[in-house]
Amino acid sequence: MTKRLQAFKRKMLADRDVRASRDALGDEFNLARELIAARVRAGLTQVEVAERMGTTQSVVARLESGAQMPSVKTLLKFAKATRSRPIIKLLAA
């Protein structure tokens, strides 16, 4: 990360409302990182994952953006497409 980007991030996270919004979306962003990591490990593009899932590249891009939480059915399709094994855990907070 560049120094300018780091400085901007620090400035933005100094704002309580921005920090709260980021924290509220933490689970979505963590899931998005996992989806991207699975696709990269499989050596696939978004188009290839979409074809294997029977959907479009834009759907895969939205899943990887963290903008919305996918259904379990969609997660299972993504896992199969990326030759991954999904593990769902509920941990104490």
C-alpha positions as CSV (number, residue, x, y, z in Angstrom):
1,M,0.0,0.0,0.0
2,T,1.4,3.4,-0.9
3,K,2.1,6.0,1.7
4,R,-0.6,8.3,0.3
5,L,-3.2,5.5,0.5
6,Q,-2.1,4.6,4.0
7,A,-2.4,8.2,5.1
8,F,-5.9,8.5,3.5
9,K,-7.0,5.2,5.2
10,R,-5.8,6.5,8.6
11,K,-7.6,9.8,8.0
12,M,-10.8,8.1,7.0
13,L,-10.7,5.6,9.9
14,A,-10.3,8.5,12.4
15,D,-13.9,9.3,11.6
16,R,-16.1,7.4,14.0
17,D,-18.9,7.0,11.5
18,V,-16.6,5.6,8.8
19,R,-15.0,3.2,11.2
20,A,-18.5,2.0,12.4
21,S,-19.5,1.4,8.7
22,R,-16.4,-0.5,8.0
23,D,-16.8,-2.6,11.1
24,A,-20.5,-3.3,10.3
25,L,-19.4,-4.7,6.9
26,G,-16.4,-6.7,8.3
27,D,-18.1,-10.1,7.8
28,E,-19.0,-9.3,4.2
29,F,-15.4,-8.2,3.4
30,N,-13.9,-11.2,5.1
31,L,-16.1,-13.5,3.0
32,A,-15.2,-11.6,-0.1
33,R,-11.5,-12.1,0.6
34,E,-12.1,-15.8,1.0
35,L,-13.9,-16.1,-2.3
36,I,-11.2,-14.2,-4.1
37,A,-8.5,-16.4,-2.5
38,A,-10.3,-19.6,-3.5
39,R,-10.6,-18.4,-7.1
40,V,-7.0,-17.4,-7.2
41,R,-5.8,-20.7,-5.7
42,A,-7.8,-22.6,-8.3
43,G,-6.1,-20.4,-11.0
44,L,-9.4,-19.3,-12.5
45,T,-10.8,-16.0,-13.8
46,Q,-14.1,-14.6,-12.8
47,V,-15.4,-15.7,-16.2
48,E,-14.3,-19.3,-15.7
49,V,-15.9,-19.4,-12.2
50,A,-19.1,-18.0,-13.6
51,E,-19.2,-20.6,-16.4
52,R,-18.8,-23.4,-13.9
53,M,-21.5,-21.9,-11.7
54,G,-23.9,-21.3,-14.6
55,T,-24.0,-17.6,-14.1
56,T,-22.3,-14.5,-15.4
57,Q,-19.0,-12.8,-14.6
58,S,-20.8,-9.8,-13.1
59,V,-22.5,-12.0,-10.5
60,V,-19.1,-13.4,-9.5
61,A,-17.7,-9.9,-9.4
62,R,-20.5,-8.8,-7.1
63,L,-19.9,-11.8,-4.8
64,E,-16.2,-10.9,-4.6
65,S,-17.0,-7.2,-3.9
66,G,-18.5,-8.0,-0.5
67,A,-21.4,-5.8,-1.4
68,Q,-24.0,-8.5,-0.5
69,M,-24.0,-11.7,1.5
70,P,-24.6,-14.7,-0.8
71,S,-26.9,-17.6,0.1
72,V,-25.4,-20.9,1.3
73,K,-26.5,-22.4,-2.0
74,T,-24.5,-19.8,-3.9
75,L,-21.5,-20.4,-1.6
76,L,-21.7,-24.1,-2.3
77,K,-21.8,-23.5,-6.1
78,F,-18.8,-21.2,-5.8
79,A,-16.9,-23.7,-3.7
80,K,-17.6,-26.5,-6.3
81,A,-16.5,-24.2,-9.2
82,T,-13.2,-23.4,-7.5
83,R,-12.6,-27.0,-6.3
84,S,-12.8,-25.8,-2.7
85,R,-14.3,-27.4,0.4
86,P,-16.5,-25.0,2.3
87,I,-16.3,-24.9,6.1
88,I,-18.9,-22.9,8.0
89,K,-18.2,-22.3,11.7
90,L,-20.0,-20.3,14.3
91,L,-17.6,-19.0,16.8
92,A,-18.3,-17.3,20.2
93,A,-18.0,-13.5,19.9
